[in-house]
């Protein structure tokens, strides 16, 4: 359990990220979803699409960031927050830094690829020109069960 405090917006926007994750699952993708929020409005949505797009960079975070940049007409998302169901990997953490996202909220750690708290503490590297605030653990049990269920169904040939 984490000591982070989550507010009504965190609950609202992580629920939308979970909806994206469920859509990914329905497409046979690992159920990871993300939304980018600015001033209380969702400006970008994304869900895992590696299998569908047949590209390793089609992570939920990347897709949501690209969608937000397209919708705002700017690559700088410095007034934005990203909500994602699973800890961003190193690639996504780097993209978050480069896009200047201010806040990241994620549900569960990713012990094999996590670039925020699990394998690397990318957002805590001293000397970077941009600081990302982060917190995690919201809807942790629900998200963990969604992932376990997906991989169980995948192993049992139900996907």
VEXVEX-953891 format. One record per residue: x, y, z of N, C-alpha, C, O in turn. Coordinates in nm, 2 decimals. Example, Ala and Ser with C-alpha at 12.3 -4.5 7.8 and 13.67 -1.06 7.14 Angstrom:
<minus>
{minu {1.32; -0.57; 0.78}; {1.23; -0.45; 0.78}; {1.32; -0.33; 0.78}; {1.42; -0.33; 0.85}}
{minu {1.28; -0.22; 0.71}; {1.37; -0.11; 0.71}; {1.29; 0.00; 0.79}; {1.34; 0.11; 0.80}}
</minus>
This chain:
<minus>
{minu {0.08; -0.12; 0.00}; {0.00; 0.00; 0.00}; {0.09; 0.12; 0.00}; {0.19; 0.13; 0.06}}
{minu {0.04; 0.22; -0.07}; {0.12; 0.35; -0.08}; {0.06; 0.45; 0.01}; {-0.05; 0.44; 0.07}}
{minu {0.14; 0.56; 0.04}; {0.10; 0.67; 0.12}; {0.05; 0.79; 0.04}; {0.03; 0.89; 0.10}}
{minu {0.03; 0.77; -0.09}; {-0.01; 0.88; -0.17}; {-0.16; 0.91; -0.15}; {-0.24; 0.82; -0.12}}
{minu {-0.20; 1.04; -0.15}; {-0.34; 1.08; -0.14}; {-0.39; 1.10; -0.28}; {-0.33; 1.16; -0.37}}
{minu {-0.51; 1.04; -0.31}; {-0.57; 1.05; -0.44}; {-0.70; 1.14; -0.42}; {-0.77; 1.12; -0.32}}
{minu {-0.72; 1.22; -0.52}; {-0.84; 1.31; -0.51}; {-0.95; 1.26; -0.61}; {-0.93; 1.16; -0.68}}
{minu {-1.06; 1.33; -0.61}; {-1.17; 1.29; -0.70}; {-1.13; 1.29; -0.85}; {-1.17; 1.21; -0.93}}
{minu {-1.04; 1.39; -0.89}; {-1.00; 1.39; -1.03}; {-0.91; 1.27; -1.06}; {-0.92; 1.21; -1.16}}
{minu {-0.83; 1.23; -0.96}; {-0.74; 1.11; -0.98}; {-0.83; 0.99; -1.01}; {-0.81; 0.91; -1.10}}
{minu {-0.94; 0.97; -0.93}; {-1.03; 0.86; -0.94}; {-1.10; 0.87; -1.08}; {-1.11; 0.77; -1.15}}
{minu {-1.15; 0.99; -1.11}; {-1.22; 1.00; -1.24}; {-1.14; 0.97; -1.36}; {-1.18; 0.90; -1.45}}
{minu {-1.02; 1.03; -1.36}; {-0.93; 1.01; -1.48}; {-0.87; 0.87; -1.49}; {-0.84; 0.82; -1.60}}
{minu {-0.84; 0.81; -1.37}; {-0.79; 0.67; -1.38}; {-0.90; 0.58; -1.42}; {-0.87; 0.48; -1.49}}
{minu {-1.02; 0.61; -1.39}; {-1.13; 0.52; -1.44}; {-1.14; 0.53; -1.59}; {-1.17; 0.43; -1.65}}
{minu {-1.11; 0.65; -1.65}; {-1.11; 0.66; -1.79}; {-0.99; 0.58; -1.85}; {-1.00; 0.52; -1.96}}
{minu {-0.88; 0.58; -1.78}; {-0.76; 0.50; -1.83}; {-0.79; 0.35; -1.82}; {-0.75; 0.28; -1.91}}
{minu {-0.86; 0.31; -1.72}; {-0.90; 0.17; -1.71}; {-1.00; 0.14; -1.83}; {-0.99; 0.03; -1.88}}
{minu {-1.09; 0.23; -1.86}; {-1.17; 0.20; -1.98}; {-1.09; 0.18; -2.10}; {-1.12; 0.09; -2.18}}
{minu {-0.98; 0.26; -2.12}; {-0.89; 0.24; -2.24}; {-0.83; 0.10; -2.23}; {-0.81; 0.03; -2.33}}
{minu {-0.79; 0.06; -2.11}; {-0.72; -0.07; -2.09}; {-0.82; -0.18; -2.13}; {-0.78; -0.28; -2.19}}
{minu {-0.94; -0.17; -2.09}; {-1.04; -0.27; -2.12}; {-1.07; -0.28; -2.27}; {-1.09; -0.39; -2.33}}
{minu {-1.06; -0.17; -2.34}; {-1.07; -0.17; -2.49}; {-0.95; -0.24; -2.55}; {-0.97; -0.31; -2.64}}
{minu {-0.83; -0.21; -2.49}; {-0.71; -0.28; -2.54}; {-0.73; -0.44; -2.53}; {-0.70; -0.51; -2.62}}
{minu {-0.78; -0.48; -2.41}; {-0.80; -0.62; -2.39}; {-0.90; -0.68; -2.49}; {-0.88; -0.79; -2.54}}
{minu {-1.01; -0.60; -2.52}; {-1.10; -0.65; -2.62}; {-1.04; -0.67; -2.75}; {-1.10; -0.75; -2.84}}
{minu {-0.93; -0.61; -2.78}; {-0.86; -0.62; -2.91}; {-0.75; -0.72; -2.90}; {-0.67; -0.74; -2.99}}
{minu {-0.74; -0.79; -2.78}; {-0.63; -0.89; -2.77}; {-0.50; -0.83; -2.72}; {-0.40; -0.91; -2.72}}
{minu {-0.50; -0.71; -2.68}; {-0.38; -0.64; -2.64}; {-0.37; -0.65; -2.48}; {-0.47; -0.67; -2.42}}
{minu {-0.24; -0.64; -2.43}; {-0.22; -0.63; -2.29}; {-0.30; -0.51; -2.24}; {-0.29; -0.40; -2.30}}
{minu {-0.39; -0.53; -2.14}; {-0.48; -0.42; -2.10}; {-0.41; -0.31; -2.02}; {-0.41; -0.30; -1.90}}
{minu {-0.35; -0.21; -2.10}; {-0.29; -0.09; -2.04}; {-0.36; 0.03; -2.11}; {-0.37; 0.03; -2.24}}
{minu {-0.40; 0.12; -2.03}; {-0.47; 0.24; -2.09}; {-0.41; 0.37; -2.03}; {-0.36; 0.37; -1.92}}
{minu {-0.43; 0.48; -2.10}; {-0.38; 0.61; -2.05}; {-0.47; 0.72; -2.11}; {-0.53; 0.71; -2.21}}
{minu {-0.47; 0.83; -2.03}; {-0.53; 0.95; -2.07}; {-0.44; 1.07; -2.03}; {-0.38; 1.06; -1.93}}
{minu {-0.44; 1.17; -2.11}; {-0.37; 1.30; -2.08}; {-0.48; 1.40; -2.05}; {-0.58; 1.41; -2.13}}
{minu {-0.46; 1.47; -1.94}; {-0.56; 1.57; -1.90}; {-0.49; 1.71; -1.88}; {-0.38; 1.72; -1.83}}
{minu {-0.57; 1.81; -1.93}; {-0.53; 1.95; -1.91}; {-0.65; 2.03; -1.86}; {-0.75; 2.02; -1.93}}
{minu {-0.63; 2.10; -1.76}; {-0.74; 2.18; -1.70}; {-0.87; 2.10; -1.68}; {-0.98; 2.15; -1.71}}
{minu {-0.86; 1.98; -1.64}; {-0.97; 1.90; -1.61}; {-1.04; 1.84; -1.73}; {-1.15; 1.78; -1.71}}
{minu {-0.98; 1.84; -1.84}; {-1.04; 1.79; -1.97}; {-0.94; 1.69; -2.03}; {-0.82; 1.72; -2.04}}
{minu {-0.99; 1.58; -2.07}; {-0.91; 1.48; -2.14}; {-0.88; 1.53; -2.28}; {-0.97; 1.56; -2.36}}
{minu {-0.75; 1.54; -2.31}; {-0.71; 1.59; -2.44}; {-0.63; 1.48; -2.52}; {-0.60; 1.50; -2.64}}
{minu {-0.61; 1.36; -2.46}; {-0.54; 1.25; -2.53}; {-0.58; 1.12; -2.47}; {-0.59; 1.11; -2.34}}
{minu {-0.60; 1.02; -2.55}; {-0.64; 0.89; -2.50}; {-0.54; 0.79; -2.57}; {-0.50; 0.81; -2.69}}
{minu {-0.51; 0.68; -2.50}; {-0.43; 0.58; -2.57}; {-0.45; 0.44; -2.49}; {-0.48; 0.44; -2.38}}
{minu {-0.43; 0.34; -2.57}; {-0.43; 0.20; -2.51}; {-0.32; 0.12; -2.59}; {-0.29; 0.15; -2.70}}
{minu {-0.28; 0.02; -2.52}; {-0.18; -0.06; -2.59}; {-0.22; -0.11; -2.72}; {-0.34; -0.15; -2.74}}
{minu {-0.14; -0.10; -2.82}; {-0.17; -0.14; -2.96}; {-0.05; -0.21; -3.03}; {-0.04; -0.21; -3.15}}
{minu {0.04; -0.27; -2.95}; {0.16; -0.33; -3.01}; {0.12; -0.44; -3.11}; {0.18; -0.44; -3.22}}
{minu {0.03; -0.53; -3.07}; {0.00; -0.64; -3.16}; {-0.08; -0.59; -3.28}; {-0.05; -0.64; -3.40}}
{minu {-0.17; -0.50; -3.26}; {-0.26; -0.45; -3.37}; {-0.17; -0.37; -3.47}; {-0.18; -0.39; -3.59}}
{minu {-0.09; -0.28; -3.42}; {-0.01; -0.19; -3.50}; {0.12; -0.26; -3.55}; {0.19; -0.21; -3.64}}
{minu {0.16; -0.36; -3.48}; {0.28; -0.44; -3.51}; {0.40; -0.35; -3.50}; {0.49; -0.35; -3.59}}
{minu {0.40; -0.27; -3.39}; {0.52; -0.19; -3.36}; {0.54; -0.18; -3.21}; {0.45; -0.17; -3.14}}
{minu {0.67; -0.19; -3.17}; {0.70; -0.20; -3.03}; {0.68; -0.06; -2.96}; {0.67; -0.06; -2.84}}
{minu {0.66; 0.04; -3.03}; {0.64; 0.17; -2.97}; {0.49; 0.21; -2.95}; {0.46; 0.32; -2.90}}
{minu {0.40; 0.12; -2.98}; {0.26; 0.15; -2.96}; {0.21; 0.12; -2.82}; {0.12; 0.04; -2.80}}
{minu {0.28; 0.19; -2.73}; {0.24; 0.18; -2.59}; {0.12; 0.28; -2.56}; {0.11; 0.38; -2.63}}
{minu {0.04; 0.25; -2.46}; {-0.07; 0.34; -2.43}; {-0.03; 0.48; -2.40}; {-0.09; 0.58; -2.45}}
{minu {0.08; 0.50; -2.33}; {0.13; 0.64; -2.30}; {0.17; 0.71; -2.42}; {0.14; 0.83; -2.44}}
{minu {0.25; 0.65; -2.51}; {0.29; 0.71; -2.63}; {0.17; 0.75; -2.72}; {0.17; 0.87; -2.77}}
{minu {0.08; 0.67; -2.73}; {-0.04; 0.70; -2.81}; {-0.12; 0.81; -2.75}; {-0.17; 0.90; -2.82}}
{minu {-0.14; 0.81; -2.62}; {-0.21; 0.92; -2.55}; {-0.14; 1.05; -2.57}; {-0.20; 1.16; -2.59}}
{minu {0.00; 1.05; -2.56}; {0.08; 1.17; -2.57}; {0.07; 1.23; -2.71}; {0.05; 1.35; -2.73}}
{minu {0.08; 1.14; -2.81}; {0.07; 1.18; -2.95}; {-0.07; 1.24; -2.98}; {-0.08; 1.33; -3.05}}
{minu {-0.18; 1.18; -2.92}; {-0.31; 1.22; -2.94}; {-0.33; 1.36; -2.88}; {-0.39; 1.45; -2.94}}
{minu {-0.27; 1.38; -2.76}; {-0.28; 1.51; -2.69}; {-0.20; 1.62; -2.77}; {-0.25; 1.73; -2.78}}
{minu {-0.09; 1.58; -2.82}; {-0.01; 1.68; -2.90}; {-0.08; 1.72; -3.03}; {-0.08; 1.84; -3.07}}
{minu {-0.14; 1.62; -3.09}; {-0.22; 1.65; -3.21}; {-0.34; 1.74; -3.18}; {-0.37; 1.84; -3.25}}
{minu {-0.41; 1.71; -3.07}; {-0.53; 1.79; -3.03}; {-0.49; 1.93; -2.98}; {-0.58; 2.02; -2.99}}
{minu {-0.37; 1.95; -2.93}; {-0.33; 2.09; -2.88}; {-0.25; 2.16; -2.98}; {-0.23; 2.28; -2.98}}
{minu {-0.19; 2.09; -3.08}; {-0.11; 2.15; -3.18}; {0.03; 2.18; -3.12}; {0.10; 2.27; -3.17}}
{minu {0.07; 2.11; -3.01}; {0.20; 2.14; -2.95}; {0.26; 2.02; -2.89}; {0.18; 1.93; -2.83}}
{minu {0.39; 2.00; -2.90}; {0.45; 1.88; -2.84}; {0.47; 1.91; -2.69}; {0.49; 1.81; -2.61}}
{minu {0.47; 2.03; -2.65}; {0.49; 2.06; -2.50}; {0.35; 2.05; -2.43}; {0.26; 2.11; -2.46}}
{minu {0.35; 1.96; -2.34}; {0.23; 1.93; -2.26}; {0.26; 1.96; -2.11}; {0.22; 1.89; -2.02}}
{minu {0.32; 2.08; -2.09}; {0.37; 2.11; -1.96}; {0.27; 2.14; -1.85}; {0.30; 2.14; -1.73}}
{minu {0.14; 2.16; -1.89}; {0.04; 2.19; -1.80}; {-0.05; 2.06; -1.78}; {-0.16; 2.07; -1.73}}
{minu {0.00; 1.95; -1.82}; {-0.08; 1.83; -1.83}; {-0.04; 1.72; -1.73}; {0.07; 1.72; -1.67}}
{minu {-0.14; 1.63; -1.71}; {-0.12; 1.51; -1.62}; {-0.15; 1.39; -1.71}; {-0.24; 1.39; -1.79}}
{minu {-0.08; 1.29; -1.68}; {-0.10; 1.16; -1.75}; {-0.14; 1.06; -1.65}; {-0.08; 1.04; -1.54}}
{minu {-0.25; 0.99; -1.68}; {-0.30; 0.88; -1.60}; {-0.28; 0.75; -1.68}; {-0.33; 0.74; -1.79}}
{minu {-0.21; 0.66; -1.62}; {-0.19; 0.53; -1.69}; {-0.20; 0.41; -1.59}; {-0.16; 0.43; -1.47}}
{minu {-0.26; 0.31; -1.64}; {-0.29; 0.19; -1.55}; {-0.16; 0.12; -1.49}; {-0.16; 0.07; -1.38}}
{minu {-0.06; 0.12; -1.57}; {0.06; 0.05; -1.53}; {0.18; 0.15; -1.54}; {0.19; 0.24; -1.62}}
{minu {0.28; 0.13; -1.45}; {0.40; 0.21; -1.45}; {0.46; 0.22; -1.59}; {0.48; 0.12; -1.65}}
{minu {0.49; 0.34; -1.63}; {0.56; 0.36; -1.76}; {0.70; 0.29; -1.77}; {0.77; 0.29; -1.67}}
{minu {0.73; 0.24; -1.88}; {0.86; 0.18; -1.91}; {0.96; 0.29; -1.93}; {0.93; 0.41; -1.92}}
{minu {1.08; 0.25; -1.95}; {1.19; 0.35; -1.97}; {1.16; 0.43; -2.10}; {1.18; 0.55; -2.09}}
{minu {1.11; 0.37; -2.21}; {1.08; 0.45; -2.33}; {0.97; 0.55; -2.30}; {0.99; 0.67; -2.34}}
{minu {0.87; 0.51; -2.23}; {0.76; 0.60; -2.21}; {0.80; 0.70; -2.10}; {0.75; 0.82; -2.12}}
{minu {0.87; 0.67; -2.00}; {0.92; 0.77; -1.91}; {1.00; 0.88; -1.98}; {0.99; 0.99; -1.95}}
{minu {1.09; 0.84; -2.07}; {1.16; 0.93; -2.15}; {1.07; 1.02; -2.23}; {1.10; 1.14; -2.24}}
{minu {0.97; 0.97; -2.29}; {0.88; 1.04; -2.37}; {0.80; 1.14; -2.29}; {0.77; 1.25; -2.33}}
{minu {0.76; 1.10; -2.17}; {0.69; 1.19; -2.07}; {0.78; 1.31; -2.04}; {0.73; 1.42; -2.03}}
{minu {0.91; 1.28; -2.01}; {1.00; 1.39; -1.98}; {1.01; 1.48; -2.10}; {1.00; 1.61; -2.08}}
{minu {1.03; 1.43; -2.22}; {1.05; 1.51; -2.34}; {0.93; 1.59; -2.37}; {0.94; 1.70; -2.43}}
{minu {0.81; 1.54; -2.34}; {0.69; 1.61; -2.37}; {0.65; 1.71; -2.26}; {0.55; 1.78; -2.27}}
{minu {0.73; 1.71; -2.16}; {0.71; 1.81; -2.05}; {0.59; 1.79; -1.96}; {0.54; 1.88; -1.90}}
{minu {0.53; 1.67; -1.96}; {0.42; 1.64; -1.88}; {0.46; 1.66; -1.73}; {0.56; 1.62; -1.69}}
{minu {0.37; 1.73; -1.66}; {0.40; 1.77; -1.52}; {0.37; 1.66; -1.42}; {0.45; 1.64; -1.33}}
{minu {0.26; 1.59; -1.43}; {0.22; 1.49; -1.33}; {0.19; 1.36; -1.40}; {0.13; 1.35; -1.51}}
{minu {0.23; 1.25; -1.33}; {0.19; 1.11; -1.37}; {0.13; 1.04; -1.26}; {0.19; 1.04; -1.14}}
{minu {0.02; 0.98; -1.28}; {-0.04; 0.89; -1.18}; {-0.06; 0.75; -1.25}; {-0.12; 0.74; -1.35}}
{minu {-0.01; 0.65; -1.18}; {-0.02; 0.52; -1.23}; {-0.07; 0.42; -1.13}; {-0.06; 0.44; -1.01}}
{minu {-0.13; 0.31; -1.17}; {-0.19; 0.22; -1.08}; {-0.10; 0.12; -1.02}; {-0.09; 0.11; -0.90}}
{minu {-0.03; 0.04; -1.10}; {0.05; -0.07; -1.05}; {0.19; -0.06; -1.10}; {0.22; -0.01; -1.21}}
{minu {0.29; -0.11; -1.02}; {0.43; -0.11; -1.07}; {0.44; -0.22; -1.18}; {0.36; -0.31; -1.19}}
{minu {0.55; -0.21; -1.26}; {0.58; -0.30; -1.36}; {0.72; -0.35; -1.34}; {0.82; -0.29; -1.38}}
{minu {0.73; -0.47; -1.26}; {0.86; -0.51; -1.22}; {0.96; -0.55; -1.33}; {1.08; -0.55; -1.31}}
{minu {0.91; -0.58; -1.45}; {1.00; -0.62; -1.56}; {1.05; -0.51; -1.64}; {1.16; -0.52; -1.70}}
{minu {0.97; -0.40; -1.65}; {1.00; -0.29; -1.75}; {0.99; -0.15; -1.69}; {1.02; -0.06; -1.75}}
{minu {0.95; -0.14; -1.56}; {0.91; -0.01; -1.50}; {1.03; 0.09; -1.50}; {1.13; 0.05; -1.45}}
{minu {1.00; 0.21; -1.55}; {1.10; 0.31; -1.55}; {1.08; 0.42; -1.45}; {1.15; 0.52; -1.46}}
{minu {0.99; 0.41; -1.36}; {0.97; 0.51; -1.26}; {1.01; 0.47; -1.12}; {1.07; 0.55; -1.05}}
{minu {0.97; 0.35; -1.08}; {1.00; 0.30; -0.94}; {1.06; 0.16; -0.94}; {1.12; 0.12; -0.84}}
{minu {1.04; 0.08; -1.04}; {1.07; -0.06; -1.04}; {1.22; -0.09; -1.08}; {1.30; -0.14; -1.00}}
{minu {1.25; -0.06; -1.20}; {1.39; -0.09; -1.25}; {1.47; 0.03; -1.25}; {1.60; 0.02; -1.23}}
{minu {1.41; 0.15; -1.28}; {1.49; 0.27; -1.28}; {1.40; 0.38; -1.22}; {1.28; 0.37; -1.23}}
{minu {1.46; 0.48; -1.17}; {1.39; 0.60; -1.12}; {1.41; 0.72; -1.21}; {1.47; 0.82; -1.17}}
{minu {1.36; 0.70; -1.33}; {1.39; 0.80; -1.44}; {1.35; 0.94; -1.40}; {1.42; 1.03; -1.43}}
{minu {1.23; 0.95; -1.34}; {1.18; 1.09; -1.31}; {1.26; 1.15; -1.20}; {1.25; 1.27; -1.18}}
{minu {1.34; 1.07; -1.13}; {1.42; 1.13; -1.01}; {1.57; 1.15; -1.05}; {1.65; 1.19; -0.97}}
{minu {1.60; 1.14; -1.18}; {1.74; 1.16; -1.22}; {1.77; 1.31; -1.20}; {1.70; 1.40; -1.25}}
{minu {1.88; 1.34; -1.13}; {1.92; 1.47; -1.11}; {1.98; 1.53; -1.24}; {2.05; 1.46; -1.31}}
{minu {1.96; 1.66; -1.26}; {2.02; 1.72; -1.38}; {1.93; 1.73; -1.50}; {1.96; 1.80; -1.60}}
{minu {1.81; 1.66; -1.50}; {1.72; 1.67; -1.61}; {1.66; 1.81; -1.61}; {1.65; 1.88; -1.51}}
{minu {1.63; 1.86; -1.73}; {1.57; 2.00; -1.74}; {1.42; 2.00; -1.71}; {1.36; 2.11; -1.72}}
{minu {1.36; 1.89; -1.68}; {1.22; 1.89; -1.65}; {1.19; 1.79; -1.54}; {1.25; 1.68; -1.53}}
{minu {1.11; 1.83; -1.44}; {1.08; 1.75; -1.33}; {0.93; 1.70; -1.34}; {0.84; 1.78; -1.37}}
{minu {0.92; 1.57; -1.33}; {0.79; 1.51; -1.34}; {0.75; 1.46; -1.19}; {0.82; 1.39; -1.13}}
{minu {0.63; 1.51; -1.15}; {0.58; 1.46; -1.02}; {0.50; 1.33; -1.05}; {0.44; 1.32; -1.15}}
{minu {0.50; 1.24; -0.95}; {0.43; 1.11; -0.98}; {0.38; 1.06; -0.85}; {0.43; 1.08; -0.74}}
{minu {0.28; 0.98; -0.86}; {0.22; 0.90; -0.75}; {0.16; 0.77; -0.81}; {0.12; 0.77; -0.93}}
{minu {0.15; 0.67; -0.73}; {0.10; 0.55; -0.78}; {0.02; 0.47; -0.67}; {0.03; 0.50; -0.55}}
{minu {-0.05; 0.37; -0.71}; {-0.13; 0.28; -0.62}; {-0.28; 0.30; -0.63}; {-0.35; 0.23; -0.56}}
{minu {-0.33; 0.39; -0.71}; {-0.47; 0.41; -0.72}; {-0.53; 0.29; -0.80}; {-0.48; 0.25; -0.91}}
{minu {-0.64; 0.24; -0.75}; {-0.71; 0.12; -0.82}; {-0.61; 0.00; -0.83}; {-0.63; -0.08; -0.93}}
{minu {-0.51; -0.01; -0.75}; {-0.41; -0.11; -0.76}; {-0.46; -0.25; -0.77}; {-0.42; -0.33; -0.86}}
{minu {-0.55; -0.29; -0.68}; {-0.61; -0.42; -0.68}; {-0.68; -0.45; -0.80}; {-0.67; -0.56; -0.86}}
{minu {-0.77; -0.36; -0.85}; {-0.85; -0.38; -0.97}; {-0.76; -0.40; -1.09}; {-0.79; -0.48; -1.18}}
{minu {-0.66; -0.31; -1.10}; {-0.57; -0.32; -1.22}; {-0.49; -0.44; -1.22}; {-0.47; -0.51; -1.32}}
{minu {-0.44; -0.48; -1.10}; {-0.36; -0.60; -1.09}; {-0.44; -0.72; -1.14}; {-0.40; -0.81; -1.21}}
{minu {-0.57; -0.73; -1.09}; {-0.66; -0.84; -1.13}; {-0.69; -0.84; -1.28}; {-0.70; -0.95; -1.34}}
{minu {-0.71; -0.72; -1.34}; {-0.73; -0.71; -1.48}; {-0.61; -0.77; -1.56}; {-0.63; -0.84; -1.66}}
{minu {-0.49; -0.74; -1.51}; {-0.37; -0.79; -1.58}; {-0.36; -0.94; -1.56}; {-0.33; -1.02; -1.66}}
{minu {-0.38; -0.99; -1.44}; {-0.37; -1.13; -1.41}; {-0.47; -1.21; -1.49}; {-0.44; -1.32; -1.55}}
{minu {-0.59; -1.16; -1.50}; {-0.70; -1.23; -1.57}; {-0.66; -1.23; -1.72}; {-0.68; -1.34; -1.79}}
{minu {-0.61; -1.13; -1.78}; {-0.57; -1.12; -1.92}; {-0.46; -1.23; -1.95}; {-0.48; -1.31; -2.04}}
{minu {-0.36; -1.24; -1.86}; {-0.25; -1.33; -1.89}; {-0.30; -1.48; -1.86}; {-0.25; -1.57; -1.93}}
{minu {-0.39; -1.50; -1.77}; {-0.44; -1.63; -1.74}; {-0.52; -1.67; -1.86}; {-0.51; -1.79; -1.91}}
{minu {-0.61; -1.58; -1.92}; {-0.69; -1.62; -2.04}; {-0.60; -1.64; -2.16}; {-0.63; -1.73; -2.24}}
{minu {-0.49; -1.56; -2.17}; {-0.40; -1.58; -2.28}; {-0.33; -1.72; -2.27}; {-0.32; -1.79; -2.37}}
{minu {-0.28; -1.76; -2.15}; {-0.22; -1.89; -2.13}; {-0.32; -2.00; -2.16}; {-0.28; -2.11; -2.21}}
{minu {-0.44; -1.98; -2.13}; {-0.54; -2.09; -2.14}; {-0.61; -2.09; -2.28}; {-0.71; -2.16; -2.30}}
{minu {-0.56; -2.00; -2.37}; {-0.61; -2.00; -2.51}; {-0.75; -1.94; -2.52}; {-0.82; -1.97; -2.62}}
{minu {-0.79; -1.85; -2.43}; {-0.92; -1.79; -2.43}; {-0.92; -1.65; -2.49}; {-1.02; -1.58; -2.49}}
{minu {-0.80; -1.62; -2.55}; {-0.80; -1.49; -2.62}; {-0.76; -1.51; -2.76}; {-0.74; -1.41; -2.84}}
</minus>
